[in-house]
């Protein structure tokens, strides 16, 4: 419940910092003047109302740091000191020592607020740099996959002989534990034993990426016949597969099934208008769209803006161990608020502990998946409502 009350304050602070400098200065001057009026109207500094001056001091530290907080503190000291009586009714003035002591507290709060603001900004910058480095490393790893005749033969063999099979990871509503969907994942039954993303990357470099994706989607659709009505099947697809004509042919026999197509955050989109048209056709066929791996880098924001997805899936780099992180938690809160305002649903990936689950339930994310809720496996998936509702796994 505490998060709900903090959200409006956090949004207001972000909006304030984003205003032009001249507006910042004007707002702070107005707040200082208003604070003086409040204290004077209350009867002078004999009352507890001088504490209202802490508001303009803190607000000055948000955009201007230590300098802004200190200047506002000095201004507050003057307004609440020499130019403010101890008692308005009698005209009794304050002792110099009293308003100097109060001014010392004002100055301490202004400096502390400025230091805290600067520290948070540095941490945020470090977090962004780490995310950028991670994204660049992913890009380098992908480019480093060279054409390899041996791998090309392996991929062709996997396709020709169906040396892969689907597994399904459950996605549950975080409010009541309902099974909302399952994500279809692919496991390869061939040597060398490599993660699925390695196989798909080599397939793409061999010119077989779309063919392997479509084969995996077709296998997942065929295996999903036993899913209960109302439970959606999500599958991963590159922009090239989403934008091509063959996907519609693969999913056509399963028009009664609720389907969600996930486009990965790391996928490169060369032509957003063309992809948007293809996505529109899929939506008319009843397929919802999700942007996968949001939070792992920067491309996801462009995917979200250009594709207007129905679901935003948050990457484990953002979702795990979020409780006290000063950088990622505000980002997570912002994404949840964005989803609410755009009528989009947040699906949290990588929930692996009860603490992760509790945090995202507190943020009121729509749904979640992860090892704590269920491992990728065959159908039917295990029911985990008890884990979500606090009754054990």
C-alpha positions as CSV (number, residue, x, y, z in Angstrom):
1,X,0.0,0.0,0.0
2,X,2.9,2.4,0.7
3,X,3.9,2.3,-2.9
4,X,0.6,3.6,-4.0
5,X,1.0,6.7,-1.9
6,X,4.6,7.3,-3.0
7,X,3.8,7.1,-6.7
8,X,2.2,10.6,-7.0
9,X,5.0,12.2,-5.1
10,X,7.6,10.5,-7.2
11,X,5.8,11.5,-10.4
12,X,5.6,15.1,-9.2
13,X,9.3,15.3,-8.3
14,X,10.3,13.9,-11.8
15,X,8.0,16.4,-13.5
16,X,9.4,19.3,-11.4
17,X,13.1,18.4,-12.2
18,X,12.2,18.2,-15.9
19,X,10.9,21.8,-16.0
20,X,13.1,24.7,-17.4
21,X,15.5,26.4,-15.0
22,X,13.6,29.7,-15.0
23,X,10.4,27.8,-13.9
24,X,12.4,26.1,-11.1
25,X,13.6,29.5,-9.8
26,X,10.1,31.0,-10.0
27,X,8.5,28.1,-8.2
28,X,11.1,28.2,-5.4
29,X,10.6,32.0,-5.0
30,X,6.9,31.5,-4.8
31,X,7.2,28.7,-2.2
32,X,9.5,30.9,-0.1
33,X,7.1,33.8,-0.2
34,X,4.1,31.5,0.5
35,X,6.0,30.0,3.5
36,X,6.6,33.5,4.9
37,X,2.9,34.3,4.5
38,X,1.9,31.1,6.3
39,X,4.2,31.7,9.2
40,X,3.2,35.4,9.5
41,X,-0.5,34.5,9.3
42,X,-0.1,31.9,12.0
43,X,1.3,34.5,14.4
44,X,5.0,34.4,14.0
45,X,7.9,32.1,14.8
46,X,6.6,31.4,18.2
47,X,4.4,28.7,16.5
48,X,5.6,25.5,14.8
49,X,4.9,26.8,11.3
50,X,8.5,27.9,10.5
51,X,9.0,24.2,9.5
52,X,7.1,24.9,6.2
53,X,10.3,26.5,5.0
54,X,11.9,23.1,4.6
55,X,9.6,22.5,1.6
56,X,11.2,25.2,-0.7
57,X,14.6,24.2,0.6
58,X,14.2,20.6,-0.5
59,X,12.6,21.6,-3.8
60,X,15.5,23.9,-4.5
61,X,18.0,21.0,-4.0
62,X,16.2,18.8,-6.5
63,X,17.2,20.7,-9.7
64,X,20.1,22.8,-8.3
65,X,21.8,20.4,-5.9
66,X,23.9,21.6,-2.9
67,X,24.1,25.2,-4.2
68,X,20.4,25.5,-4.7
69,X,19.6,24.0,-1.3
70,X,22.1,26.2,0.4
71,X,20.9,29.4,-1.3
72,X,17.2,28.6,-0.5
73,X,18.3,27.9,3.2
74,X,19.9,31.3,3.5
75,X,16.8,33.0,2.0
76,X,14.6,31.0,4.4
77,X,16.8,32.1,7.3
78,X,16.4,35.8,6.4
79,X,12.6,35.5,5.8
80,X,12.1,33.5,9.0
81,X,14.6,35.6,11.0
82,X,15.2,39.3,10.8
83,X,12.0,40.0,8.8
84,X,9.7,37.8,10.8
85,X,8.6,38.8,14.4
86,X,8.5,36.3,17.2
87,X,4.9,37.3,17.9
88,X,2.9,39.2,15.2
89,X,0.3,40.3,17.7
90,X,2.7,42.1,20.0
91,X,5.4,42.9,17.5
92,X,8.0,41.2,19.7
93,X,11.2,40.5,17.7
94,X,13.3,37.3,17.7
95,X,16.6,37.0,19.5
96,X,19.4,36.8,17.0
97,X,20.7,33.6,18.4
98,X,17.3,31.9,17.8
99,X,17.0,32.6,14.1
100,X,20.7,31.9,13.6
101,X,20.2,28.4,15.1
102,X,17.1,27.9,13.0
103,X,19.1,29.0,10.0
104,X,21.8,26.4,10.8
105,X,19.1,23.7,10.6
106,X,17.8,25.1,7.3
107,X,21.3,25.1,5.9
108,X,22.0,21.6,7.1
109,X,18.8,20.3,5.4
110,X,19.6,22.2,2.2
111,X,23.1,20.8,2.0
112,X,22.0,17.2,2.9
113,X,19.2,17.4,0.3
114,X,21.6,18.5,-2.4
115,X,24.2,15.8,-1.5
116,X,21.4,13.1,-1.6
117,X,20.2,14.4,-5.0
118,X,23.7,14.4,-6.4
119,X,24.4,10.9,-5.0
120,X,21.2,9.5,-6.6
121,X,22.0,11.1,-9.9
122,X,25.5,9.6,-9.9
123,X,24.0,6.1,-9.1
124,X,21.5,6.5,-11.8
125,X,24.2,7.5,-14.3
126,X,26.3,4.5,-13.2
127,X,23.3,2.2,-13.7
128,X,22.6,3.6,-17.2
129,X,26.3,3.1,-18.1
130,X,26.2,-0.5,-16.9
131,X,23.1,-1.1,-19.0
132,X,24.7,0.5,-22.0
133,X,27.8,-1.6,-21.6
134,X,25.6,-4.7,-21.3
135,X,23.8,-3.8,-24.5
136,X,27.0,-3.2,-26.4
137,X,28.4,-6.5,-25.2
138,X,25.3,-8.2,-26.5
139,X,25.7,-6.5,-29.8
140,X,29.4,-7.5,-30.0
141,X,28.6,-11.1,-29.2
142,X,26.0,-11.2,-31.9
143,X,28.3,-9.8,-34.5
144,X,31.0,-12.2,-33.5
145,X,29.0,-15.1,-34.7
146,X,30.6,-15.8,-38.0
147,X,29.5,-17.9,-40.8
148,X,30.4,-21.5,-39.9
149,X,29.8,-24.3,-42.4
150,X,29.7,-26.9,-39.6
151,X,27.0,-24.9,-37.7
152,X,25.0,-24.5,-40.9
153,X,24.9,-28.2,-41.3
154,X,23.9,-28.7,-37.7
155,X,21.0,-26.2,-38.0
156,X,19.8,-27.9,-41.2
157,X,20.0,-31.3,-39.5
158,X,17.9,-30.0,-36.6
159,X,15.3,-28.7,-39.0
160,X,15.2,-31.8,-41.2
161,X,14.9,-34.3,-38.4
162,X,13.0,-32.2,-35.8
163,X,15.7,-32.4,-33.2
164,X,14.0,-29.9,-30.8
165,X,10.9,-29.8,-28.7
166,X,8.8,-27.2,-26.9
167,X,8.5,-26.6,-23.2
168,X,6.2,-24.2,-21.5
169,X,6.7,-21.8,-18.6
170,X,3.5,-20.6,-16.8
171,X,2.6,-16.9,-16.4
172,X,0.3,-16.2,-13.4
173,X,-1.8,-13.2,-12.4
174,X,0.0,-11.5,-9.5
175,X,-3.3,-10.5,-7.8
176,X,-4.9,-13.9,-7.4
177,X,-2.6,-16.5,-8.9
178,X,-4.7,-17.4,-12.0
179,X,-2.9,-19.1,-14.8
180,X,-3.0,-16.5,-17.6
181,X,-0.6,-17.9,-20.2
182,X,2.3,-20.1,-20.9
183,X,5.4,-19.1,-22.7
184,X,6.6,-21.6,-25.4
185,X,10.4,-22.1,-25.2
186,X,12.5,-24.4,-27.3
187,X,14.9,-27.1,-26.2
188,X,17.3,-28.7,-28.7
189,X,18.0,-32.4,-28.8
190,X,21.3,-32.2,-30.7
191,X,25.0,-31.8,-30.1
192,X,26.7,-29.6,-29.1
193,X,24.6,-28.8,-26.0
194,X,24.1,-25.1,-26.3
195,X,21.5,-22.6,-25.0
196,X,18.5,-22.0,-27.4
197,X,19.6,-18.5,-28.2
198,X,22.9,-19.8,-29.6
199,X,21.0,-22.2,-32.0
200,X,18.7,-19.4,-33.2
201,X,21.6,-17.0,-33.6
202,X,23.5,-19.5,-35.8
203,X,20.4,-20.3,-37.7
204,X,19.9,-16.6,-38.5
205,X,23.5,-16.3,-39.8
206,X,22.9,-19.4,-41.9
207,X,19.9,-17.8,-43.5
208,X,17.6,-20.3,-41.7
209,X,16.5,-18.1,-38.8
210,X,12.9,-17.6,-40.0
211,X,12.5,-21.3,-40.9
212,X,13.7,-22.4,-37.4
213,X,11.5,-19.9,-35.6
214,X,8.4,-21.0,-37.6
215,X,9.2,-24.6,-37.0
216,X,9.5,-24.0,-33.2
217,X,6.3,-22.0,-33.2
218,X,4.4,-24.7,-35.1
219,X,5.7,-27.3,-32.7
220,X,4.6,-25.2,-29.7
221,X,1.1,-24.7,-31.2
222,X,0.6,-28.3,-31.9
223,X,1.7,-29.2,-28.3
224,X,-0.6,-26.6,-26.8
225,X,-3.9,-28.3,-27.7
226,X,-4.3,-29.5,-24.1
227,X,-4.2,-25.9,-22.7
228,X,-7.4,-24.9,-20.9
229,X,-9.6,-22.5,-22.7
230,X,-8.7,-18.9,-21.8
231,X,-5.1,-19.6,-21.2
232,X,-2.9,-17.8,-23.8
233,X,0.1,-19.2,-25.5
234,X,3.0,-16.8,-26.0
235,X,5.8,-17.4,-28.5
236,X,9.0,-15.6,-29.5
237,X,9.4,-14.2,-33.0
238,X,12.0,-11.9,-34.6
239,X,10.8,-8.8,-36.5
240,X,11.6,-10.7,-39.8
241,X,9.3,-13.5,-38.8
242,X,6.6,-11.2,-37.6
243,X,6.8,-9.1,-40.8
244,X,6.8,-12.1,-43.1
245,X,3.7,-13.8,-44.7
246,X,4.4,-17.4,-43.4
247,X,3.6,-16.7,-39.8
248,X,0.0,-16.2,-40.6
249,X,-0.1,-19.5,-42.3
250,X,1.4,-21.3,-39.3
251,X,-1.1,-19.8,-36.8
252,X,-4.2,-20.0,-39.0
253,X,-5.3,-23.5,-37.8
254,X,-5.1,-22.2,-34.2
255,X,-7.4,-19.2,-34.5
256,X,-9.4,-20.3,-31.4
257,X,-6.3,-20.2,-29.2
258,X,-5.4,-16.9,-27.5
259,X,-1.9,-16.1,-28.9
260,X,0.7,-13.6,-27.9
261,X,3.7,-12.9,-30.1
262,X,6.8,-11.6,-28.3
263,X,9.4,-9.5,-30.1
264,X,12.7,-9.5,-28.3
265,X,14.2,-6.2,-27.1
266,X,17.6,-7.1,-28.7
267,X,16.0,-7.6,-32.2
268,X,17.0,-5.0,-34.8
269,X,14.1,-3.4,-36.6
270,X,15.1,-1.9,-40.0
271,X,11.6,-0.8,-41.1
272,X,9.2,0.1,-38.3
273,X,6.3,1.2,-40.6
274,X,6.4,-2.2,-42.4
275,X,6.6,-4.1,-39.1
276,X,3.7,-2.0,-37.7
277,X,1.6,-3.0,-40.7
278,X,2.4,-6.6,-40.2
279,X,1.6,-6.3,-36.5
280,X,-1.7,-4.8,-37.3
281,X,-2.6,-7.8,-39.5
282,X,-1.6,-10.1,-36.7
283,X,-3.8,-8.2,-34.3
284,X,-6.8,-8.4,-36.7
285,X,-6.2,-12.2,-36.6
286,X,-6.5,-12.1,-32.9
287,X,-2.8,-12.2,-31.9
288,X,-1.7,-9.9,-29.1
289,X,1.8,-8.3,-29.2
290,X,4.4,-8.2,-26.4
291,X,7.8,-6.5,-26.2
292,X,10.2,-8.9,-24.5
293,X,13.3,-8.3,-22.4
294,X,12.3,-4.7,-21.6
295,X,14.9,-3.2,-19.3
296,X,17.9,-5.1,-20.7
297,X,18.9,-2.2,-22.9
298,X,17.5,0.8,-24.9
299,X,15.9,-0.7,-28.0
300,X,12.8,-1.9,-26.0
301,X,11.7,1.7,-25.5
302,X,11.6,2.2,-29.2
303,X,9.8,-1.1,-29.7
304,X,7.2,0.0,-27.2
305,X,6.6,3.4,-28.7
306,X,6.5,2.2,-32.3
307,X,4.6,-1.1,-31.9
308,X,2.3,-0.1,-29.0
309,X,2.3,-3.6,-27.5
310,X,-0.5,-5.1,-25.5
311,X,2.1,-6.5,-23.0
312,X,5.5,-5.3,-21.8
313,X,7.7,-8.2,-20.5
314,X,10.4,-7.0,-18.1
315,X,13.8,-8.5,-18.3
316,X,15.5,-10.2,-15.3
317,X,18.2,-7.5,-15.2
318,X,15.5,-5.2,-14.0
319,X,13.2,-7.5,-12.1
320,X,15.4,-9.3,-9.6
321,X,16.6,-8.1,-6.2
322,X,14.7,-4.8,-6.8
323,X,13.7,-4.1,-3.2
324,X,16.3,-1.5,-2.2
325,X,17.9,-0.6,-5.5
326,X,18.0,3.2,-5.8
327,X,18.2,3.1,-9.7
328,X,16.2,0.1,-10.9
329,X,13.2,0.5,-8.5
330,X,12.3,4.0,-9.7
331,X,12.6,2.8,-13.2
332,X,10.4,-0.2,-12.5
333,X,7.8,2.0,-10.8
334,X,7.8,4.3,-13.9
335,X,7.3,1.4,-16.3
336,X,4.3,0.1,-14.2
337,X,2.8,3.6,-14.2
338,X,3.4,3.9,-18.0
339,X,1.7,0.6,-18.5
340,X,-1.4,1.6,-16.5
341,X,-1.7,4.9,-18.5
342,X,-1.4,3.2,-21.8
343,X,-3.7,0.3,-21.0
344,X,-0.8,-2.1,-21.3
345,X,-0.1,-5.1,-19.0
346,X,3.2,-5.7,-17.3
347,X,4.6,-9.3,-17.2
348,X,7.5,-9.7,-14.8
349,X,10.1,-12.2,-15.9
350,X,12.6,-13.9,-13.6
351,X,10.7,-14.1,-10.3
352,X,12.9,-16.5,-8.4
353,X,12.4,-15.6,-4.8
354,X,9.5,-14.7,-2.5
355,X,11.1,-11.3,-2.0
356,X,10.9,-10.6,-5.8
357,X,7.3,-11.8,-5.8
358,X,6.4,-9.6,-2.9
359,X,8.0,-6.5,-4.4
360,X,6.2,-6.8,-7.8
361,X,2.9,-7.6,-6.1
362,X,3.4,-4.4,-4.1
363,X,4.1,-2.5,-7.3
364,X,0.9,-4.0,-8.7
365,X,2.4,-5.5,-11.8
366,X,-0.2,-7.5,-13.8
367,X,1.5,-10.9,-14.1
368,X,4.7,-12.8,-13.5
369,X,6.8,-15.8,-14.4
370,X,10.0,-17.3,-13.1
371,X,11.5,-20.4,-11.4
372,X,9.8,-19.5,-8.1
373,X,6.4,-19.8,-9.8
374,X,7.2,-22.6,-12.3
375,X,10.0,-24.2,-14.4
376,X,9.7,-24.6,-18.1
377,X,8.3,-28.1,-18.6
378,X,5.7,-30.1,-20.5
379,X,2.0,-29.6,-20.2
380,X,-0.1,-29.4,-18.1
381,X,1.8,-26.8,-16.0
382,X,1.7,-27.0,-12.2
383,X,-0.7,-24.7,-10.4
384,X,1.2,-22.2,-8.2
385,X,-1.6,-19.9,-6.9
386,X,-0.6,-20.8,-3.3
387,X,2.9,-19.2,-3.8
388,X,1.4,-16.0,-5.0
389,X,-1.3,-15.8,-2.3
390,X,1.2,-16.5,0.5
391,X,0.3,-20.1,1.2
392,X,3.6,-21.7,0.2
393,X,4.6,-23.1,-3.1
